């Protein structure tokens, strides 16, 4: 009996401890893609490669430059500076008041929050303002035929090119700039003050808002306006 007990004790002491299973959550995601470059919870300074990168900054006030290639960049928490540089990039600021510069190609996906400054590149950009904002964001399309969407107020400038500017809520100003632009106020249940400025070129200004006020100014060319509480320099 003693030998059996001793054998049991010896076996128990020499057996390796049971392994603790740790779930492998994998790398962070950005726009549905797994990150290839990941920052820290501090203030990071990250530069991508010449290829197609997926960069996640995590927390902190990060400075991220995608470098060349078609990059996808997610800033995460904090007031981040995101720059696409070359290529057709997708930039997501996340929480915080971010500065987002698309660089040469297209940029700037939805899902941001905070009072953001967003600037497109010289090509065709699709620029989304934040889903929620305290004072509204500022978006510049720069060159190219851009599509700009404001969801919670702010100011959007199309600049050069035939642009499409739309707003979905909040007090907003849409300025098409040069080119044949299409400006639309989809409206929401709130009482919002919206101004649509066509600028140079034959523009189309419309609103579906029935609860707020929409002021329209087509600009110096032959413009078409539909709806609104006031309209100048417009036909129709």
C-alpha positions in Angstrom: 0.0 0.0 0.0 2.8 2.4 0.9 4.5 1.8 -2.4 1.3 2.6 -4.2 0.8 5.9 -2.3 4.5 6.8 -2.9 4.0 6.1 -6.6 0.9 8.3 -6.7 2.7 11.2 -5.0 5.8 10.9 -7.2 3.6 10.9 -10.4 1.6 13.9 -9.2 4.8 15.9 -8.4 6.5 15.0 -11.7 3.6 15.6 -14.1 3.7 18.9 -15.9 1.0 21.4 -14.9 -2.1 21.5 -17.1 -1.8 24.2 -19.7 -4.1 27.2 -19.5 -5.9 27.8 -22.8 -5.6 31.5 -23.9 -7.8 32.6 -26.7 -5.9 34.0 -29.7 -7.8 37.1 -30.7 -5.5 37.8 -33.6 -4.5 41.2 -34.8 -6.8 44.3 -34.6 -9.1 44.9 -37.5 -9.4 48.0 -39.7 -12.3 48.1 -42.1 -12.7 44.4 -42.0 -9.1 43.7 -42.7 -6.5 42.4 -40.3 -3.8 44.9 -39.3 -0.3 44.5 -40.7 1.1 47.3 -38.6 -0.2 47.9 -35.0 0.6 50.8 -32.7 0.6 51.0 -28.9 -1.7 52.6 -26.3 0.7 55.6 -26.3 1.3 58.4 -28.8 2.7 56.6 -31.9 4.5 57.9 -35.0 3.9 55.2 -37.7 5.0 55.2 -41.3 3.7 52.5 -43.6 5.6 50.7 -46.4 5.5 51.1 -50.2 3.0 48.3 -50.3 -0.7 48.0 -49.3 -0.7 48.4 -45.5 -3.5 47.9 -42.9 -2.5 50.2 -39.9 -4.2 50.4 -36.5 -3.0 53.1 -34.1 -4.9 51.9 -31.0 -5.1 54.5 -28.2 -3.2 57.7 -27.9 -2.7 60.7 -30.2 -1.1 59.0 -33.1 0.6 60.3 -36.3 0.2 57.8 -39.1 1.5 58.1 -42.7 0.5 55.2 -44.9 3.3 55.7 -47.4 2.8 54.5 -50.9 0.3 51.8 -51.8 -3.5 51.4 -51.3 -3.6 51.7 -47.5 -6.3 51.3 -44.9 -5.7 53.3 -41.7 -7.6 53.3 -38.4 -6.5 55.8 -35.8 -8.5 54.5 -32.9 -8.9 56.5 -29.7 -7.3 59.9 -29.3 -6.8 62.9 -31.5 -4.9 61.4 -34.5 -3.2 62.8 -37.5 -3.7 60.4 -40.5 -2.2 60.9 -43.9 -2.7 58.6 -46.8 0.2 59.9 -48.9 0.1 58.0 -52.2 -2.4 55.5 -53.5 -6.1 55.0 -53.1 -6.4 54.9 -49.3 -9.2 54.5 -46.7 -8.7 56.5 -43.5 -10.9 56.1 -40.4 -10.2 58.5 -37.5 -12.2 56.8 -34.8 -12.9 58.5 -31.6 -11.5 62.0 -30.9 -11.0 65.1 -33.0 -8.8 63.9 -35.8 -6.9 65.6 -38.7 -7.3 63.4 -41.8 -5.4 64.1 -45.0 -6.1 61.7 -47.9 -3.0 62.6 -49.9 -3.1 61.9 -53.6 -5.8 59.2 -53.9 -9.2 58.6 -52.5 -9.8 58.4 -48.7 -11.8 58.6 -45.6 -14.5 56.1 -44.7 -17.4 56.4 -42.3 -17.5 55.5 -38.7 -15.6 58.4 -37.2 -16.7 60.4 -34.2 -15.5 63.7 -32.9 -14.9 67.1 -34.5 -12.7 66.1 -37.4 -10.8 68.0 -40.1 -10.8 65.9 -43.3 -9.0 66.8 -46.5 -9.2 64.8 -49.7 -6.5 64.4 -52.3 -6.1 65.5 -55.9 -8.1 62.5 -57.2 -11.7 61.3 -56.8 -12.3 61.1 -53.0 -15.2 59.7 -51.0 -15.2 61.7 -47.7 -17.4 60.9 -44.8 -17.8 63.2 -41.8 -18.2 61.8 -38.3 -21.3 60.0 -37.2 -21.5 62.2 -34.1 -19.8 65.6 -33.5 -20.1 68.3 -30.9 -19.5 71.3 -33.1 -19.4 69.8 -36.6 -16.5 68.9 -38.8 -14.7 70.6 -41.7 -14.2 68.7 -44.9 -12.2 69.8 -48.0 -12.5 67.9 -51.2 -9.7 69.7 -53.0 -9.2 68.6 -56.6 -11.1 65.9 -58.5 -14.8 64.9 -58.6 -15.4 64.2 -54.9 -18.3 62.8 -52.9 -18.7 64.4 -49.4 -21.1 63.3 -46.7 -22.0 65.2 -43.5 -24.0 63.4 -40.9 -24.0 65.6 -37.9 -23.3 69.1 -39.0 -20.3 71.0 -40.2 -18.8 72.7 -43.3 -17.9 70.9 -46.5 -16.1 72.4 -49.5 -15.9 70.8 -52.8 -13.3 73.1 -54.4 -12.4 72.2 -58.0 -14.2 69.4 -59.9 -17.8 68.3 -60.3 -18.6 67.3 -56.8 -21.5 65.8 -54.9 -22.1 67.1 -51.4 -24.8 65.8 -49.1 -25.8 66.4 -45.5 -28.0 64.3 -43.3 -28.4 66.3 -40.1 -27.2 69.2 -38.0 -26.4 72.8 -38.9 -24.4 72.6 -42.1 -22.9 74.7 -44.9 -22.2 73.0 -48.2 -20.0 74.9 -50.7 -19.6 73.3 -54.1 -16.8 75.6 -55.3 -15.8 75.3 -59.0 -17.5 72.8 -61.3 -20.9 71.5 -62.0 -21.8 70.4 -58.5 -24.8 68.6 -56.9 -25.7 69.7 -53.4 -28.4 68.0 -51.4 -29.9 68.4 -47.9 -31.6 65.1 -47.0 -32.8 66.6 -43.7 -33.7 64.8 -40.5 -36.4 65.2 -37.8 -34.4 68.0 -36.1 -34.7 71.7 -36.8 -31.5 72.4 -38.7 -30.1 75.5 -40.4 -28.5 74.5 -43.7 -26.9 76.7 -46.4 -26.2 75.4 -49.9 -23.7 77.4 -52.0 -23.3 76.4 -55.6 -20.3 78.5 -56.5 -18.9 78.7 -60.0 -20.4 76.4 -62.6 -23.9 75.1 -63.4 -25.0 73.6 -60.1 -28.0 71.6 -58.8 -29.2 72.4 -55.3 -32.0 70.4 -53.6 -33.5 69.8 -50.2 -36.0 67.3 -48.7 -36.0 69.0 -45.3 -39.5 70.1 -44.1 -38.7 70.9 -40.5 -35.6 73.2 -40.7 -34.4 76.1 -42.9 -32.5 75.7 -46.1 -31.0 78.8 -47.8 -29.7 78.3 -51.3 -27.4 80.5 -53.5 -26.7 79.0 -56.9 -23.8 81.4 -57.7 -23.0 83.3 -60.9 -23.9 80.6 -63.5 -27.2 79.0 -64.5 -28.2 76.9 -61.6 -31.2 74.8 -60.6 -32.7 74.9 -57.2 -35.5 72.7 -55.7 -37.2 73.4 -52.4 -35.7 75.5 -49.6 -36.9 78.4 -47.6 -35.0 80.9 -49.6 -33.2 80.8 -52.9 -31.2 83.3 -54.9 -29.3 83.1 -58.3 -31.4 80.0 -59.1 -33.7 78.8 -61.8 -36.6 76.3 -61.2 
